[in-house]
């Protein structure tokens, strides 16, 4: 019988994917029993491929983000040879594969996916981050078919008065100004990619496609595509507004969000919040720029049910509150705050759901302090998850959605040395993550 491999508070499981400089493994958080995905990045391989900046850019951004449709990063652990990035385990695969399996989606289903994507990208833009590589392969689905935006390795910070020039992303989804090497502000390239994604959701193929990259670029630069007649009037109106070649005339993300087709049947939780609730104050580092005399008591922010659950596994209330204070107001995490976020994410971010879970646990005799933490809707086990962190090769187009399957996953048998929590990543992004940003 093989000995379980532990990394800090995690027991490593099967390999979910293999990339150019590491692998992704499923793991179990020992304190809560919840599943996570851990990217294991070999430092030498990362350095040899000049991917240091890409890796740490993604880590910096995801450590400070908390949105229901953005992949969660819980913590980063370093050893002398590897970087372990502990992330949300999303087991539903890629939106890409979902489109392949369905051919094309109904407008209702496509709209819901699109609303989730737009909400997540708007959140990024509010914090001064442009994704720059939006495509169905980077949109994961959880077990309830909710979108999770992933792969922020090509993202960048938007600074007032500054323009970007880097040509990056996948050609089929890249805006004309990106493939032309022109200066661009940032948000407008994500709008273009969103337009391509919406087209793919509704039509089952891509608006711009050609096996020849030069021919593909010519179509993109000319804005040459066809709108199928089966699309509704609303869909036929919103897509051309996003796929405008001139970025100055292209719809803004705010205009997209306010379009009647997009707003139809909009879930209440995706509506722009008007006030900052205690739950929205829970994001790591969100209060880092708040003067100490203006910070609300930590007891008013944390959820008492989650605090009680952490007490069941041996933590004292005082150390739980102090850990969450450090996480929220200083952006520093430890094993307690990570466990808090894992419980919150796996039970749902709605406090009412937490209460329901607790009542259900009590009804079933969950009063025992040694009982497993009561979490509703445990995620199913799955043999494979399409979650790749390798640099994506440019697609040659081809119109229809098809792709060779990921190679057979391999299992790791190596033992890892001692681990210590990674020092927090210092970035100008943190200065942007303040409470006011939640009143979008």
C-alpha positions as CSV (number, residue, x, y, z in Angstrom):
1,X,0.0,0.0,0.0
2,X,1.4,3.4,-1.0
3,X,2.0,6.0,1.7
4,X,0.0,9.1,1.3
5,X,2.0,12.1,0.3
6,X,1.3,15.3,2.3
7,X,2.0,18.9,1.5
8,X,1.3,21.0,4.6
9,X,-2.4,20.4,5.4
10,X,-3.2,18.5,2.1
11,X,-3.1,14.8,1.2
12,X,-2.2,14.5,-2.5
13,X,-4.3,12.3,-4.7
14,X,-4.5,11.5,-8.4
15,X,-3.0,13.5,-11.2
16,X,-5.6,15.6,-13.0
17,X,-3.3,17.0,-15.7
18,X,0.3,17.4,-16.8
19,X,1.9,20.5,-18.3
20,X,5.2,21.8,-19.5
21,X,6.5,22.7,-16.1
22,X,4.6,20.6,-13.6
23,X,1.3,18.9,-13.0
24,X,-2.1,19.3,-11.4
25,X,-3.1,17.0,-8.6
26,X,-6.3,16.6,-6.7
27,X,-5.8,16.8,-3.0
28,X,-7.9,16.7,0.2
29,X,-7.7,19.4,2.9
30,X,-7.2,17.4,6.1
31,X,-9.0,19.8,8.4
32,X,-12.2,20.1,6.4
33,X,-12.1,17.1,4.1
34,X,-12.8,19.3,1.0
35,X,-11.2,18.6,-2.3
36,X,-8.8,21.1,-3.9
37,X,-6.6,21.2,-7.0
38,X,-2.9,21.8,-6.5
39,X,-0.7,23.0,-9.3
40,X,2.8,21.7,-8.7
41,X,5.2,23.9,-10.5
42,X,8.9,22.9,-10.8
43,X,10.9,26.0,-10.2
44,X,13.7,25.0,-12.6
45,X,11.3,24.3,-15.4
46,X,9.4,27.5,-14.8
47,X,12.7,29.5,-14.9
48,X,14.0,27.6,-18.0
49,X,10.8,28.5,-19.9
50,X,11.0,32.1,-18.7
51,X,7.5,31.7,-17.2
52,X,8.4,33.2,-13.8
53,X,6.5,36.4,-14.5
54,X,3.4,34.6,-15.9
55,X,3.2,32.3,-12.9
56,X,3.6,35.0,-10.2
57,X,1.3,37.3,-12.1
58,X,-1.5,34.8,-11.9
59,X,-0.8,34.0,-8.3
60,X,-0.8,37.7,-7.3
61,X,-4.1,38.3,-9.0
62,X,-6.0,35.2,-7.9
63,X,-4.8,35.6,-4.3
64,X,-6.8,38.8,-4.0
65,X,-9.8,37.9,-6.1
66,X,-13.1,36.6,-4.6
67,X,-15.9,36.2,-7.1
68,X,-18.4,33.3,-7.6
69,X,-17.3,32.9,-11.2
70,X,-13.5,33.3,-10.9
71,X,-11.4,30.3,-9.9
72,X,-10.3,30.6,-6.3
73,X,-6.7,30.5,-5.0
74,X,-6.5,29.5,-1.4
75,X,-2.8,29.6,-0.7
76,X,0.7,29.2,-2.1
77,X,3.2,26.8,-0.6
78,X,6.9,26.7,-1.5
79,X,9.6,24.1,-1.2
80,X,13.2,24.5,-2.3
81,X,12.3,22.9,-5.6
82,X,8.6,23.4,-6.2
83,X,5.7,25.9,-5.9
84,X,2.4,24.4,-4.8
85,X,-0.6,26.6,-5.8
86,X,-3.7,25.4,-3.9
87,X,-6.8,26.2,-6.0
88,X,-10.5,25.5,-6.1
89,X,-11.3,22.1,-7.5
90,X,-13.6,22.5,-10.4
91,X,-14.7,19.1,-11.7
92,X,-17.1,19.9,-14.6
93,X,-14.5,20.3,-17.3
94,X,-14.1,23.1,-19.8
95,X,-16.9,25.1,-21.3
96,X,-15.1,24.3,-24.6
97,X,-15.9,20.6,-24.2
98,X,-19.5,21.4,-23.1
99,X,-20.1,23.3,-26.4
100,X,-18.6,20.4,-28.3
101,X,-20.9,17.9,-26.7
102,X,-24.0,20.1,-27.3
103,X,-23.2,21.4,-30.7
104,X,-24.7,24.8,-29.8
105,X,-26.7,26.0,-26.8
106,X,-30.1,27.4,-26.4
107,X,-30.2,31.1,-26.0
108,X,-31.4,30.8,-22.4
109,X,-28.5,28.5,-21.4
110,X,-26.0,30.6,-23.5
111,X,-27.2,33.8,-21.8
112,X,-26.7,32.4,-18.3
113,X,-23.1,31.3,-19.1
114,X,-22.5,34.7,-20.7
115,X,-23.9,36.6,-17.8
116,X,-21.6,34.8,-15.5
117,X,-18.6,35.5,-17.7
118,X,-19.4,39.2,-18.1
119,X,-19.9,39.6,-14.3
120,X,-16.5,38.0,-13.6
121,X,-14.7,40.1,-16.2
122,X,-16.4,43.2,-15.1
123,X,-15.1,42.4,-11.6
124,X,-11.6,42.1,-13.0
125,X,-11.8,45.4,-14.8
126,X,-13.1,47.1,-11.6
127,X,-9.8,46.0,-10.0
128,X,-7.7,47.2,-12.9
129,X,-7.0,43.7,-14.4
130,X,-7.5,42.8,-18.0
131,X,-7.6,39.0,-18.7
132,X,-6.4,39.0,-22.3
133,X,-6.8,35.3,-23.0
134,X,-10.6,34.7,-22.7
135,X,-11.8,31.6,-24.5
136,X,-14.0,28.6,-23.7
137,X,-10.9,26.5,-22.8
138,X,-10.2,28.9,-19.9
139,X,-13.8,28.9,-18.7
140,X,-14.3,25.9,-16.4
141,X,-17.6,24.5,-15.2
142,X,-18.3,23.3,-11.7
143,X,-20.7,20.4,-10.8
144,X,-23.6,22.7,-11.1
145,X,-22.6,24.0,-14.5
146,X,-21.5,27.4,-13.1
147,X,-18.7,29.2,-15.0
148,X,-15.3,29.7,-13.3
149,X,-12.9,32.0,-15.2
150,X,-9.3,30.6,-15.0
151,X,-5.8,31.1,-16.4
152,X,-4.8,34.6,-15.6
153,X,-1.2,34.1,-16.7
154,X,-1.5,36.5,-19.6
155,X,-3.5,39.1,-17.7
156,X,-2.1,42.5,-16.9
157,X,-2.8,45.6,-14.8
158,X,-4.6,48.5,-16.3
159,X,-3.1,51.8,-15.2
160,X,-4.5,55.2,-16.1
161,X,-2.8,56.8,-19.1
162,X,-0.9,53.6,-20.0
163,X,-1.4,51.4,-23.0
164,X,-0.5,47.8,-23.6
165,X,1.1,46.4,-26.8
166,X,1.8,42.8,-26.1
167,X,0.3,40.4,-28.6
168,X,-1.0,37.5,-26.6
169,X,-3.9,35.2,-26.3
170,X,-5.4,32.7,-28.8
171,X,-5.7,34.0,-32.4
172,X,-9.3,33.0,-32.9
173,X,-10.4,35.1,-29.8
174,X,-7.9,37.9,-30.1
175,X,-9.1,41.5,-31.0
176,X,-7.8,43.1,-34.2
177,X,-5.7,45.6,-32.4
178,X,-3.9,42.8,-30.5
179,X,-2.9,40.7,-33.5
180,X,-1.9,44.0,-35.3
181,X,0.5,44.9,-32.6
182,X,-1.2,48.2,-31.9
183,X,-1.5,50.0,-28.6
184,X,-4.6,49.2,-26.6
185,X,-6.0,50.3,-23.2
186,X,-7.0,46.8,-22.1
187,X,-10.7,46.3,-21.3
188,X,-11.8,46.5,-24.9
189,X,-9.8,43.4,-25.9
190,X,-11.8,41.4,-23.3
191,X,-15.0,42.7,-24.8
192,X,-14.0,41.4,-28.2
193,X,-13.2,38.0,-26.8
194,X,-16.5,37.9,-25.0
195,X,-18.2,38.6,-28.3
196,X,-16.4,35.6,-29.9
197,X,-17.3,33.4,-26.9
198,X,-21.0,34.4,-27.1
199,X,-21.0,33.6,-30.8
200,X,-19.5,30.2,-30.1
201,X,-22.1,29.5,-27.4
202,X,-25.0,30.4,-29.7
203,X,-23.7,29.0,-33.0
204,X,-21.5,26.1,-32.1
205,X,-18.6,27.4,-34.2
206,X,-16.3,30.4,-34.4
207,X,-17.0,33.7,-36.2
208,X,-13.5,33.9,-37.4
209,X,-11.8,30.7,-38.6
210,X,-9.3,29.6,-41.2
211,X,-6.6,26.9,-41.3
212,X,-4.2,29.6,-42.5
213,X,-3.2,32.0,-39.8
214,X,-2.6,34.9,-42.2
215,X,-6.1,34.3,-43.7
216,X,-7.5,34.2,-40.2
217,X,-5.9,37.4,-39.2
218,X,-7.2,39.1,-42.4
219,X,-10.8,38.1,-41.4
220,X,-10.3,39.3,-37.9
221,X,-8.8,42.7,-39.0
222,X,-11.7,43.1,-41.5
223,X,-14.4,42.0,-39.1
224,X,-15.6,39.5,-41.6
225,X,-18.1,37.0,-40.2
226,X,-21.6,35.8,-40.7
227,X,-24.5,36.0,-38.3
228,X,-26.8,32.9,-38.6
229,X,-30.5,33.7,-39.3
230,X,-31.6,31.4,-36.5
231,X,-30.4,33.9,-33.9
232,X,-32.9,36.1,-32.1
233,X,-33.1,39.8,-32.8
234,X,-31.5,40.5,-29.4
235,X,-28.5,38.2,-30.1
236,X,-28.1,39.6,-33.6
237,X,-27.9,43.0,-32.0
238,X,-25.5,42.4,-29.2
239,X,-22.8,40.4,-31.0
240,X,-22.0,43.0,-33.7
241,X,-21.7,45.6,-30.9
242,X,-18.9,43.6,-29.4
243,X,-17.2,42.6,-32.6
244,X,-16.4,46.1,-33.9
245,X,-13.0,46.4,-35.4
246,X,-12.4,49.9,-34.1
247,X,-11.9,49.6,-30.4
248,X,-13.1,53.1,-29.8
249,X,-16.5,52.3,-31.3
250,X,-16.7,48.9,-29.7
251,X,-19.3,48.5,-26.9
252,X,-17.9,48.8,-23.4
253,X,-18.4,46.0,-20.8
254,X,-20.9,48.3,-19.0
255,X,-22.9,48.7,-22.2
256,X,-22.8,44.9,-22.7
257,X,-24.1,44.3,-19.2
258,X,-26.9,46.8,-19.7
259,X,-28.0,45.3,-23.1
260,X,-31.6,44.0,-22.9
261,X,-30.6,40.6,-24.2
262,X,-28.0,40.2,-21.5
263,X,-30.2,41.6,-18.7
264,X,-33.0,39.2,-19.5
265,X,-33.6,36.7,-16.7
266,X,-30.5,38.1,-14.9
267,X,-30.0,36.2,-11.6
268,X,-30.3,38.5,-8.6
269,X,-26.8,37.7,-7.3
270,X,-25.2,38.9,-10.5
271,X,-26.9,42.4,-10.3
272,X,-24.4,45.1,-9.4
273,X,-24.3,45.5,-5.6
274,X,-25.3,48.9,-4.3
275,X,-23.9,48.5,-0.7
276,X,-21.0,46.7,0.9
277,X,-22.4,43.9,3.0
278,X,-20.3,42.1,5.6
279,X,-20.1,39.0,3.3
280,X,-18.5,41.2,0.6
281,X,-15.9,42.4,3.2
282,X,-14.7,38.8,3.6
283,X,-12.4,38.8,0.6
284,X,-8.7,38.5,1.4
285,X,-7.0,41.9,1.6
286,X,-10.1,43.8,0.9
287,X,-9.7,46.0,4.0
288,X,-6.0,46.5,3.6
289,X,-6.3,50.2,2.6
290,X,-9.0,51.0,5.2
291,X,-7.8,53.2,8.2
292,X,-7.9,51.2,11.4
293,X,-10.4,53.4,13.0
294,X,-12.8,52.8,10.2
295,X,-12.6,49.0,10.1
296,X,-15.7,47.2,11.3
297,X,-15.3,44.6,14.1
298,X,-14.2,41.3,12.8
299,X,-17.1,39.7,14.6
300,X,-19.5,41.6,12.3
301,X,-17.8,40.2,9.2
302,X,-17.1,36.5,9.8
303,X,-19.9,34.0,9.8
304,X,-20.5,32.5,13.2
305,X,-21.5,29.1,11.7
306,X,-18.1,28.7,10.0
307,X,-16.3,29.9,13.2
308,X,-18.2,27.2,15.1
309,X,-17.2,24.6,12.6
310,X,-13.6,25.5,13.0
311,X,-13.9,25.3,16.7
312,X,-15.1,21.7,16.3
313,X,-11.8,20.8,14.8
314,X,-9.8,22.3,17.7
315,X,-9.2,26.0,16.9
316,X,-10.0,28.6,19.5
317,X,-12.4,31.3,18.7
318,X,-9.8,34.0,19.5
319,X,-7.3,32.6,17.0
320,X,-9.9,32.2,14.4
321,X,-11.0,35.8,14.6
322,X,-7.4,37.0,14.6
323,X,-6.6,34.9,11.6
324,X,-9.5,36.3,9.7
325,X,-8.6,39.8,10.8
326,X,-5.1,39.3,9.3
327,X,-6.6,37.8,6.1
328,X,-9.1,40.6,5.5
329,X,-7.2,43.7,6.7
330,X,-3.7,42.6,5.9
331,X,-4.0,40.1,3.1
332,X,-2.1,37.5,5.1
333,X,-3.4,33.9,5.3
334,X,-2.7,30.9,7.4
335,X,-4.1,27.5,7.8
336,X,-7.1,28.8,9.8
337,X,-8.2,31.4,7.3
338,X,-7.7,28.9,4.4
339,X,-9.9,26.4,6.2
340,X,-12.5,29.2,6.7
341,X,-12.6,30.0,2.9
342,X,-12.8,26.3,2.0
343,X,-15.8,25.8,4.2
344,X,-17.4,28.9,2.9
345,X,-16.8,28.0,-0.8
346,X,-18.0,24.4,-0.4
347,X,-21.2,25.4,1.4
348,X,-22.0,28.4,-0.7
349,X,-21.3,32.1,-0.3
350,X,-24.8,32.8,0.7
351,X,-25.0,33.0,4.5
352,X,-28.5,31.6,4.4
353,X,-27.2,28.4,2.9
354,X,-24.7,28.1,5.8
355,X,-27.6,28.3,8.2
356,X,-29.5,25.6,6.4
357,X,-26.5,23.4,6.3
358,X,-26.1,23.8,10.1
359,X,-29.7,23.0,10.8
360,X,-29.5,19.9,8.6
361,X,-26.4,18.8,10.4
362,X,-28.0,19.3,13.8
363,X,-31.1,17.4,12.7
364,X,-28.9,14.4,11.7
365,X,-27.1,14.5,15.0
366,X,-24.2,16.7,14.0
367,X,-23.8,17.9,17.6
368,X,-20.8,15.7,18.1
369,X,-17.6,17.7,18.1
370,X,-15.7,14.9,16.4
371,X,-18.2,14.6,13.5
372,X,-17.2,15.7,10.0
373,X,-17.8,19.3,9.2
374,X,-21.4,19.4,7.8
375,X,-21.3,20.7,4.2
376,X,-24.2,20.3,1.8
377,X,-23.7,19.2,-1.7
378,X,-20.4,17.3,-1.5
379,X,-18.7,17.3,-4.9
380,X,-18.7,14.0,-6.8
381,X,-15.5,12.2,-7.6
382,X,-14.4,12.3,-11.2
383,X,-11.8,10.4,-13.1
384,X,-10.5,13.3,-15.1
385,X,-10.8,17.1,-15.1
386,X,-9.9,19.3,-18.0
387,X,-7.7,21.7,-16.1
388,X,-4.5,22.5,-17.9
389,X,-1.9,25.1,-16.9
390,X,0.4,24.5,-19.8
391,X,1.0,27.3,-22.3
392,X,-1.8,27.0,-24.9
393,X,-0.8,26.5,-28.5
394,X,-2.6,28.8,-30.9
395,X,-5.6,27.2,-32.4
396,X,-5.6,26.9,-36.2
397,X,-9.3,27.7,-36.3
398,X,-11.2,25.2,-38.3
399,X,-14.6,26.6,-37.3
400,X,-16.1,23.6,-35.5
401,X,-15.2,22.8,-31.9
402,X,-12.8,19.8,-31.8
403,X,-9.6,19.0,-30.1
404,X,-7.4,16.0,-29.2
405,X,-8.0,14.8,-25.7
406,X,-5.4,15.4,-23.0
407,X,-2.8,12.6,-22.7
408,X,-3.3,10.0,-20.1
409,X,-2.5,11.5,-16.7
410,X,0.5,10.1,-14.8
411,X,0.9,9.5,-11.1
412,X,3.5,11.1,-9.0
413,X,5.5,8.9,-6.6
414,X,8.1,11.4,-5.4
415,X,8.3,12.5,-1.8
416,X,8.4,16.2,-1.3
417,X,10.7,18.0,1.3
418,X,9.6,20.2,4.1
419,X,7.2,23.0,3.2
420,X,6.6,26.5,4.4
421,X,4.0,29.0,3.5
422,X,5.1,31.3,0.7
423,X,5.6,35.0,1.6
424,X,2.8,37.1,0.5
425,X,3.1,38.4,-3.0
426,X,3.5,42.2,-2.9
427,X,1.8,43.9,-5.9
428,X,0.4,47.3,-6.8
429,X,-2.8,45.3,-7.4
430,X,-3.4,45.1,-3.6
431,X,-3.7,48.9,-3.5
432,X,-6.7,48.6,-5.8
433,X,-8.5,46.0,-3.7
434,X,-10.3,48.2,-1.2
435,X,-13.8,48.1,0.1
436,X,-15.1,50.8,-2.2
437,X,-14.4,48.7,-5.2
438,X,-17.3,46.4,-4.2
439,X,-19.8,49.2,-4.9
440,X,-19.4,48.7,-8.6
